[in-house]
Amino acid sequence: MKYVLRLLALSQLLLLFNLKLSFAQDIEAGQQIFSQNCTACHSGGLNVIFPDKTLQKEVLAKYGMNSIEAITKQVTEGKNAMPSFGGRLSDDDIKNVANYVLSQSEIGW
């Protein structure tokens, strides 16, 4: 019984470690995709088209864009002057960008 419990605890620890690694890789991939596709308008979390709609934490919250789902939808579908990236980037790429944007907003770009 002790062996089974130890094995179960070890497997859960490995799963948790793997999830943390994959999240870090998603952020890194999101940063690369953001750099290649988004920095023309959003360098440093700013917005050159609508200067009051930055990617700062408070602004994202003000406009209801402070979740992975909301950012993913906007990147996929576009809105106003922002083009749709749904046909250009994969779903995983878009989710990685959303994770990157949200994480950067939390630490202040």
N, C-alpha and C positions, 0 to 999 in steps of 0.2 A: 504494500500500500504506500509506504514512504517513497518507494521508487517511482510509482505512478504520479504522486503529488509533485515530486521533484521534477519529473519530466514535463508535467503540465506547466509548472511555474517557469521552467526554462524555455519552453516553447512560447509562452506568453511574453516573456522578456525579449526573446528574439523577434517576435512579431512587432512589439513596440519599438524596438531599435530599428527594424526595417522600415516602419512607417515614418519615423523621424528622418531617416536617410532619404526616403522617397520625397518627403515634403521639402527637404533642403534642395534636392535636385529639381523639383518643380519650380521653386523660387529662382534658382539659377537659370533654368531654361526660360522662365518667364522674363527674367532680366534681359537675356539675349534677344528674345523675340520683341520685347518692348524697345530695346535699343535699335533694332532693325526696322521697326514699323511705326513706332509711336513718338519718338523723340523729336521729330520735326515740329510737332505741335505741343508736346507734353514734356519737354526736357526739364528735369529737376522737379517734376510734379506740377509744373505750371501749365497754363493754357494760353497759347498765343492768339487764338481766335476769340475766345470769351475769357478775358483775364480774371473775371470774378468766379469762374467755374474751374478752379484748380483741382488737383488731386490730393489736396491736403485733407487730413482726417475730418476736421470740422466741416469743411465744404462738402465732402462726400456725404456726411451725415445729414447736412441741411437739405440736400437734394435727393435723399433716399438711395444713394449709391454706395453705401457702406457695407455691402455684402458681396460675397463671391457671385451669387446669383444675379444681382443687379448689374455688376460690372460685366459679367459674362454676357448678359443680354445686350447691353449697350455696345460692347465690342462686336458681338455677332451681327446685330441688326443695324448698328449705326443710329445716329439721331442728329437732326439739324445739320451742322457743317461736318460732323464726324461721319466718315464713310463706314460702310459695313465691311467687316473683315471676315464674315461668315464664309464667303466663297474663296478667300485667300489663305486663311489659316485653318488648321484642323481644330476640332473641338478640344483636344488635349492642349494644343498651343494656346488657345483662347483661355482655357481654364488656368493654365500656367501664368499667363499675363495677368489675369484677374487676381490670382494669389500674390503675385509680385506687387501689383499696384496697392492692394490692401495692406500687405506687410510694410511697404515703404511708407504708406500714409500713417501707419502706427508708429514708426520710428522717426518721422519727420523729414523724409526725403533727404 
